Amino acid sequence: MPLRSFEDFTVGEIVEVGPLTVTADDIKSFAAEFDPQPMHLDEGAAQNAIVGGLFASGMHTVCLHMRLLVDGLLHDTASMGSPGVDEVRYLAPVRAGELTLCLEVVELRPSHSRPQWGLLKLRSHMVNADGTAVLRMASTLIVGRREAAR
Amino acid sequence: MPLRSFEDFTVGEIVEVGPLTVTADDIKSFAAEFDPQPMHLDEGAAQNAIVGGLFASGMHTVCLHMRLLVDGLLHDTASMGSPGVDEVRYLAPVRAGELTLCLEVVELRPSHSRPQWGLLKLRSHMVNADGTAVLRMASTLIVGRREAAR
């Protein structure tokens, strides 16, 4: 299977990915490494936070978004990396359970400085098993162009 | 030690944190879980990417930023969470080695809807052992106010 190039995407294309399961142990082990704050580490301490009960670090949520983005889109795309992320919004606490991701291609722009590349802008929403949106993100990918490669 | 409240911060305050060491094994194990793309998983495959040699997932870099933010600031702050991240820019590839973080408080705004909270905006740069800036981020924290708590 050839990889999808910049020319193979269209604005308005929607990709649904998942579900992916996150467990309470996953939440605690991520937090121990990267975000050791009580509400992400321990059910008891979490009861005292604004949000009651254990919930995932926002950064953990962003990493789960990355995994779904790779599984749903990047694994068969001529992905050349990313300049960064334009926006992250934590909409609701992420508990142990299933998450799905809805990605939309909102802009396709050939790179002027690097004609072998195009910039693909994505808007995405992550939703939990109850149908509640937990994360909104806007990000940019660099994707190889087939025409420039000839 | 009482936690630092919103009133204890000043615009222009700078916090330097680190170093924190990331190894090639850390880079590969993070990638296996969250960003399984060849250039983050395997030195050999990485030679064929735009950036030669193994380098960390951008999301891994953002997670290391989170860890330094907790160690340098949040651990003794009345942190109530975050609405999200306003910008992430990957400036240079992150290799195995030491990273340090420079955080600057750029805005302090009391919340109108929640008088017990204030919003603290941060600008941050992560730098490698060569002094090269590898990551720029803009993020917002929610911090408890001492006065509203009385």
Interface residues (C-beta under 8 A of the other chain):
Chain A: E33 F34 D35 P36 Q37 A49 I50 V51 S57 G58 M59 V62 C63 L64 M66 R67 V70 L74 S79 M80 G81 S82 P83 G84 V85 D86 E87 V88 R89 Y90
Chain B: E33 F34 D35 P36 Q37 A49 I50 V51 S57 G58 M59 V62 C63 L64 M66 R67 V70 L74 S79 M80 G81 S82 P83 G84 V85 D86 E87 V88 R89 Y90
